[in-house]
């Protein structure tokens, strides 16, 4: 066989990266997603050291160098660690329901001093309770007791193999809460799939909402720039508006727009990707309605989609403003070119007039030159004809009168010939 491409094995293994956990219910899951604080650079070495510290406390093996996910036992719990593009996640699964649902003591699975040393801020955390499915009436009562009815989403998933519930509200301990009731014949792989999907829905929802926060921050400066740009375009339509001042204002607006674009481009594009993942994870659950309650998809359409549309609208508006500034620059450039063409035309007309005046002056000078040259030529001729004057007894004025026309005509023809030879 020919040699493999250097990336063949790595890319094939990428298809199997981050496998979903197999979780045998009932049990409790504690989920945590950490992200660098705004403006801080991500330090993957610190994140790995933080994970290794947790594993060393339980004597668990370390992940291989460069690994982006790891699953193993720490004490009585199963830990799943994943490193993503912008954040790192920890999910700790404890099999068996050992106490009240969503009790804050569940966070003891992560030591308090270890949490305090986390290299980043919490972007998402969730407590997930998995229990055997009782009757529908009992599930409805439990869901109403555990969650806020106004925002409760309750639905059947995966062909009625389980029922999931959540209200997407942060509890007093700072966590989101989700409940999963599973049928007796639901396998560990399906339970793990449901829990993983709920964790990813919450994480990507939270990271997508960061784009909404950026959109709200951009609203005021964009409105100010839009008003300035409109005034600038209106001023361009006024006759006599100085192009230099208009160009200076246009450059300032364009620079500020480019700053806003560069500041928000990554977050806007990431928001689109995260929104897509949220909708895909919800779709993968294959929801059906539970007793007339709203589903996760309906909740997202009512509460999540408007925020995402705001982000999309902000991105499109920013692009439209950049295009307007570009078109205004083109219009200003066209106006300056037209004015410059008029100035050049007037300059050429002025040069034509000057050239005509110079030609006339040249003709005048040439006439004067004929007179001047003829004057000196007549003087020389009189010296040369001095003997003829005495021999013929011709008076000097008469001789000068006879010689002058001949000299003038000869001079004129001579200068004309010289001018033609030069042209």
C-alpha positions in Angstrom: 0.0 0.0 0.0 1.2 3.6 -0.6 2.1 5.6 2.5 -0.7 7.2 4.5 -1.3 10.9 4.4 0.2 12.4 7.6 -3.3 13.4 8.8 -5.2 10.3 7.8 -5.3 8.5 11.2 -5.8 11.7 13.2 -8.8 12.8 11.0 -10.3 9.3 11.1 -10.0 9.2 14.9 -11.7 12.6 15.1 -14.9 11.0 14.0 -14.9 9.0 17.3 -13.6 11.8 19.6 -15.6 12.7 22.7 -17.8 9.6 22.9 -21.0 9.9 24.8 -21.0 8.4 28.3 -22.9 5.3 29.2 -24.8 6.2 32.4 -26.9 3.6 34.2 -29.8 5.3 36.0 -30.9 6.4 38.5 -28.3 8.9 39.4 -27.2 12.5 39.7 -24.9 14.4 37.3 -23.0 17.6 38.2 -21.9 19.6 35.2 -19.5 22.5 35.0 -18.3 24.6 32.0 -15.4 27.0 32.5 -14.4 29.8 30.1 -11.7 32.5 30.3 -13.0 35.8 31.6 -13.7 38.4 29.0 -10.4 39.8 27.5 -8.3 37.1 29.1 -6.2 34.7 27.0 -7.0 31.0 27.3 -4.2 28.9 29.0 -4.7 25.3 28.0 -1.7 24.2 30.1 -3.3 25.7 33.2 -6.6 23.8 32.3 -4.7 20.6 32.0 -2.9 21.2 35.3 -6.2 21.9 37.0 -7.6 18.5 35.7 -4.4 16.7 36.8 -4.8 18.2 40.3 -8.3 16.7 40.5 -7.2 13.3 39.3 -4.2 13.2 41.6 -6.5 13.7 44.6 -8.2 10.5 43.7 -5.2 8.6 42.4 -6.7 8.4 38.9 -4.5 8.1 35.7 -3.7 11.2 33.7 -4.9 11.8 30.1 -2.2 11.5 27.4 -0.4 14.7 26.3 -2.5 16.8 23.9 -5.7 15.0 24.7 -8.9 16.9 24.4 -11.2 14.6 26.3 -10.8 12.0 29.1 -13.3 9.7 30.9 -12.5 7.7 34.1 -13.3 7.0 37.7 -12.6 9.3 40.5 -13.7 7.6 43.7 -17.3 6.5 43.3 -18.0 8.8 40.4 -17.4 8.8 36.7 -15.7 12.0 35.4 -15.9 13.1 31.8 -13.6 16.0 30.9 -13.7 17.8 27.5 -11.7 20.7 26.1 -13.5 22.7 23.4 -12.5 25.7 21.3 -13.5 28.3 23.9 -14.3 26.4 27.1 -13.5 23.3 29.1 -16.2 21.1 30.7 -16.5 18.6 33.6 -19.3 16.2 34.1 -19.3 14.0 37.2 -21.9 11.2 37.3 -22.8 9.5 40.6 -24.9 6.4 40.2 -27.8 5.9 42.6 -30.1 8.6 44.1 -28.6 9.1 47.6 -30.5 12.2 48.7 -32.9 15.0 47.7 -33.0 16.0 44.1 -30.8 19.0 43.1 -29.3 19.3 46.6 -26.3 21.8 46.8 -24.3 19.1 48.5 -23.9 17.4 45.1 -21.2 19.9 44.4 -19.0 18.2 46.9 -18.0 15.9 44.1 -15.7 18.8 43.2 -13.5 20.0 46.1 -14.2 23.6 47.1 -10.5 24.6 47.0 -10.2 23.0 43.6 -13.2 25.0 42.3 -11.7 28.2 43.7 -8.5 27.6 41.8 -10.3 27.1 38.5 -8.5 28.8 35.5 -11.6 30.6 34.2 -15.1 31.7 35.0 -18.2 29.6 35.1 -20.2 30.0 31.9 -22.6 27.1 32.7 -23.3 24.6 35.4 -26.2 22.2 35.9 -27.6 19.6 38.2 -29.3 16.7 36.4 -31.5 14.2 38.2 -32.2 10.8 36.6 -35.0 8.7 38.1 -37.2 5.8 37.0 -40.3 7.0 35.3 -43.5 6.8 37.5 -46.9 7.6 36.2 -47.5 10.7 34.0 -49.5 12.3 36.9 -46.6 11.8 39.3 -44.1 13.2 36.7 -46.3 16.3 36.2 -46.5 16.8 40.0 -42.7 16.4 40.5 -42.0 18.8 37.6 -44.3 21.4 39.0 -42.7 21.1 42.5 -39.1 21.2 41.2 -39.4 23.9 38.5 -41.0 27.3 37.8 -44.3 26.4 35.9 -44.2 29.6 33.8 -41.0 28.6 32.0 -41.2 24.8 32.5 -40.4 22.7 29.4 -41.6 19.1 29.7 -41.5 16.6 26.9 -41.1 13.0 25.9 -37.9 12.1 24.1 -36.3 9.3 22.0 -39.6 7.6 21.2 -41.0 8.0 24.7 -38.0 6.2 26.2 -37.6 9.1 28.7 -39.2 12.3 29.8 -37.1 15.5 30.3 -37.9 18.7 32.2 -36.2 22.0 32.9 -37.0 25.6 33.3 -33.6 27.2 32.3 -33.6 29.2 35.5 -30.5 29.5 37.8 -31.3 28.2 41.3 -30.1 29.8 44.6 -26.9 27.7 44.4 -26.1 29.0 40.9 -27.0 26.0 38.8 -29.5 25.1 36.1 -31.7 22.1 36.9 -32.9 19.3 34.6 -34.8 16.2 35.4 -34.9 13.0 33.4 -37.4 10.1 34.0 -36.4 7.0 32.1 -38.3 3.8 31.3 -37.2 0.5 32.7 -35.9 -0.8 29.3 -33.9 2.4 28.6 -30.2 1.5 28.2 -27.2 3.2 29.7 -26.2 4.5 26.3 -29.5 6.3 25.8 -29.4 7.7 29.3 -25.9 9.0 28.6 -27.0 10.5 25.3 -29.9 12.3 27.0 -27.7 13.7 29.8 -25.0 14.7 27.4 -27.5 16.5 25.1 -28.9 18.4 28.0 -25.5 19.5 29.1 -24.6 20.6 25.6 -27.9 22.5 25.1 -27.2 24.5 28.3 -23.6 25.2 27.5 -24.0 26.2 23.9 -27.1 28.2 24.8 -25.1 30.2 27.4 -22.2 30.7 25.0 -24.5 31.8 22.2 -26.1 34.4 24.5 -22.7 36.0 24.8 -23.3 37.2 21.2 -26.6 38.8 22.4 -24.7 40.7 25.1 -22.3 42.0 22.5 -25.2 43.0 20.3 -26.7 45.0 23.1 -23.4 46.7 23.8 -23.1 47.6 20.1 -26.6 49.1 19.9 -25.7 52.5 21.2 -22.5 53.2 19.3 -24.1 51.8 16.1 -27.0 54.2 16.5 -24.6 57.1 16.9 -22.6 56.2 13.9 -25.7 55.6 11.8 -26.9 59.2 12.7 -23.5 60.7 11.9 -23.3 58.8 8.6 -26.8 60.0 7.6 -25.9 63.6 8.4 -22.7 63.2 6.4 -24.5 61.8 3.3 -27.1 64.6 3.5 -24.3 67.2 3.7 -22.7 65.7 0.5 -25.9 66.7 -1.4 -25.4 70.4 -0.5 -23.7 72.5 -3.1 -20.4 74.0 -1.9 -19.9 71.5 1.0 -16.1 71.3 1.5 -14.9 67.8 0.3 -12.0 67.8 2.7 -14.2 68.1 5.8 -16.6 65.5 4.5 -13.7 63.1 3.7 -12.3 63.6 7.2 -15.7 62.8 8.8 -16.2 59.8 6.5 -12.8 58.4 7.5 -13.5 58.7 11.2 -16.9 56.9 10.8 -15.3 54.1 8.6 -12.5 53.6 11.2 -15.0 53.3 14.0 -17.1 50.9 12.0 -14.1 48.7 11.3 -13.2 48.7 15.0 -16.7 47.5 15.8 -16.6 44.8 13.1 -13.2 43.5 14.3 -14.3 43.6 17.9 -17.5 41.6 17.3 -16.8 39.4 14.2 -15.6 36.3 16.1 -18.4 36.5 18.7 -21.0 36.9 16.0 -19.8 34.0 13.9 -19.4 31.9 17.1 -23.0 32.7 18.1 -24.3 31.4 14.7 -22.4 28.1 15.2 -23.5 27.7 18.8 -27.1 28.4 17.9 -27.0 25.7 15.2 -25.6 23.2 17.8 -28.3 24.0 20.3 -31.0 23.4 17.7 -29.3 20.2 16.5 -29.1 18.8 20.0 -32.8 19.5 20.6 -33.7 17.9 17.3 -31.7 14.8 18.2 -33.9 14.3 21.3 -36.9 13.7 19.0 -39.4 15.4 21.3 -43.1 14.8 21.5 -45.6 16.7 23.7 -46.2 15.6 27.3 -49.7 16.5 28.4 -50.0 19.7 26.6 -46.8 21.2 28.1 -44.4 23.2 26.0 -41.4 21.3 24.7 -37.7 22.4 24.8 -38.0 23.4 21.1 -41.0 25.6 21.8 -39.2 27.2 24.8 -36.2 28.0 22.6 -38.4 29.4 19.8 -40.1 31.8 22.3 -37.1 32.8 24.5 -33.9 31.9 22.7 -34.7 32.6 19.0 -35.5 36.3 19.5 -32.1 36.9 21.1 -30.4 35.1 18.1 -32.4 37.1 15.7 -31.2 40.3 17.4 -27.6 39.1 17.0 -28.2 38.3 13.3 -29.9 41.7 12.9 -27.0 43.5 14.5 -24.5 41.7 12.3 -26.4 42.6 9.2 -26.9 46.2 10.3 -23.2 46.5 10.9 -22.4 45.1 7.5 -25.0 47.5 5.9 -23.5 50.5 7.6 -20.0 49.5 6.4 -21.4 49.2 2.9 -23.1 52.6 3.2 -19.9 54.2 4.3 -18.1 52.6 1.4 -20.7 53.8 -1.1 -20.5 57.3 0.5 -16.8 57.2 -0.1 -17.3 56.2 -3.7 -19.8 59.1 -4.2 -17.5 61.6 -2.5 -14.6 60.3 -4.7 -16.8 60.7 -7.8 -17.8 64.2 -6.8 -14.2 65.2 -6.2 -13.2 63.7 -9.6 -16.0 65.7 -11.3 -14.9 68.9 -9.6 -11.3 68.2 -10.5 -12.2 67.5 -14.1 -14.0 70.9 -14.2 -10.9 72.6 -12.7 -8.7 70.9 -15.2 -11.0 72.0 -18.0 -10.9 75.6 -16.8 -7.1 75.3 -16.5 -6.8 74.0 -20.0 -9.0 76.9 -21.3 -6.8 79.4 -19.4 -3.7 77.8 -20.9 -5.2 78.0 -24.3 -5.9 81.7 -23.8 -2.4 82.2 -22.6 -0.9 80.3 -25.5 -3.0 82.5 -27.9 -1.7 85.6 -26.2 1.8 84.3 -26.3 1.4 83.6 -30.0 0.1 87.1 -30.6 2.9 88.5 -28.6 5.4 86.4 -30.5 4.0 87.7 -33.8 4.3 91.2 -32.5 7.8 90.6 -31.4 8.6 89.1 -34.8 7.3 92.3 -36.5 9.4 94.4 -34.2 12.3 92.2 -34.9 12.0 92.8 -38.6 12.0 96.5 -38.0 15.0 96.3 -35.6 17.1 94.0 -37.9 16.2 96.1 -40.9 17.3 99.3 -39.1 20.7 97.9 -38.4 20.9 96.3 -41.9 20.1 99.6 -43.6 22.9 101.2 -41.5 25.4 98.6 -42.6 24.2 98.9 -46.2 24.8 102.7 -46.1 28.4 102.2 -45.0 28.8 99.7 -47.9 27.2 102.0 -50.4 29.3 105.0 -49.3 31.5 104.9 -52.5 28.4 104.6 -54.7 27.0 107.7 -53.1 30.1 109.8 -54.1 30.4 108.2 -57.5 26.8 108.7 -58.5 26.5 112.0 -56.6 23.3 110.6 -54.9 22.2 112.2 -51.7 22.4 110.0 -48.7 18.7 110.2 -47.7 17.6 109.2 -51.2 20.0 106.3 -51.2 18.7 105.2 -47.8 15.1 105.4 -49.1 16.0 103.2 -52.0 17.8 100.6 -49.9 15.4 100.4 -47.0 12.5 98.6 -48.8 14.8 96.0 -50.2 16.4 95.4 -46.8 13.1 95.2 -45.1 11.7 92.7 -47.6 14.8 90.6 -47.4 14.8 90.6 -43.6 11.2 89.6 -43.5 11.7 86.7 -45.9 14.8 85.6 -44.0 13.1 85.5 -40.6 10.1 83.7 -42.1 12.3 81.0 -43.6 14.1 80.5 -40.3 10.8 80.2 -38.4 9.5 77.6 -40.9 12.7 75.6 -40.7 12.3 75.5 -36.9 8.7 74.3 -37.0 
